[in-house]
Amino acid sequence: MPVQTGRNQWLDLCRAIAVTLVVLSHGFELFHKEGLIPFQTVFGVMGVEIFFCLSGFLIGSIFIGVIHNFDGSPRVLLNFMSRRWMRTLPNYYFYLAINLWMLWGGWLAVRQADVAQYVVFAQNLLSPHPTFFPEAWSLAVEEVFYLLLPTTFLAAWAIVRRPMAALITALLALFCLSMALRYNAAITDAPWDSNIRKIALLRLDSLMWGVMLAVAHWYMAARQPRLLRAMGWIMVCFLPLPLIGFTTGVPGMSQVVFRFLILTFASIGICGALSLGMGLRLPGPVVSITGRLSKWSYSMYLANMPLYYFALHYLEFGQAFGLRLAEFACYLTLVIATSVLTYSLIERPFLALRDRYIPDARHKRFAAADSTAAAR
């Protein structure tokens, strides 16, 4: 199966790295080794943060094309949201059903779930995410973002009547909302992971950084490439802070500042790395592997936790390290195989239906020039 041309090799690599980090962070649990906990923390947190920044950048790039000649009609915005929903919802609802089957079968520690909240992604809007279907917390962040971006843009356009000015106004409004809510939580004693990191309205800024990077590339890539590159190097300098902070803490940083800004530092650093690598060309074997992992990444993200529970129930080979390693290898194999199946049987058919019945509303110049179109 040849890798699609027209994909951005660097973004495929970043997406492959992100999903690999998330899968490894959960798979390491199978070793039952305390020494792996720092790696699990860094891998899990940074993997999701890379996904957020990537989503913001890719959706921002698409949205700029959608609004290029915006005339006030909500139809093009509905087209944008419908295409996103056709991309994300079918696989999500399939795995929601899988998790419900596991719940009713007694595989999970939790015994009940408010399914209606999960259907509309309201399970962690302003409250901690329930223990059921735990990986869905980040999907709720993204789906709330996909809804708020076009609706806030439409409200801003009604005031300023210029598409890019309306987009920047909408981004600033959503960014300020998210940061204000997070600061309000950061000054309390609430648990950081469940009450800050995993609450949807407190995390919109992570995607906003990606969208703002897309705006910067739209303005500067052709006009001021050197300035754009310098900006990328400055941004990437923030990356060591979360890498250190998620394991040992940042010396001299107060607890409130850490709780409030450490995720922002991660977003800035990741966006800097995304920007710097945009023109990178990778060796053919790397492109082949990362291109496939990138296409399967959404299914891998959704499949890895159910398969982790499966491994706990049925792949308990023994306590010896070699047996734990064999269990881990079986887990990874199952994740990839299951993801290939759900991508082929669910994602790809719905993407074909989307492209047939919901045509791309972007301005033709943007649709043709967008090198990330294959990953949208």
ABEGO torsion letter per residue (X at the ends): XBBBBGBBAAAAAAAAAAAAAAAAAAAAAAAGBAAAAAAAAAAAAAAAAAAAAAAAAAAAAAAAAAAAABAGBAAAAAAAAAAAAAAAAAAAAAAAAAAAAAAAAGABABABBBAAAAAAGAAAAABBBBABGAAAAAAAAAAAAAAAAAAAAAAAAAAAGBAAAAAAAAAAAAAAAAAAAAAAAAABABBAAAAAAABAAAAAAAAAAAAAAAAAAAAAAAABAAAAAAAAAAAAAAAAAAAAAAAAEBBGBBAAAAAAAAAAAAAAAAAAAAAAAAABBBBAAAAAAAAAAAAAAAAAAAAAAAAAAAAAAAABAEABAAAAAAAAAAAAAAAAAAAAAAAAAAAAAAAAAAAAABBBABBAAAAAABAAAAAX
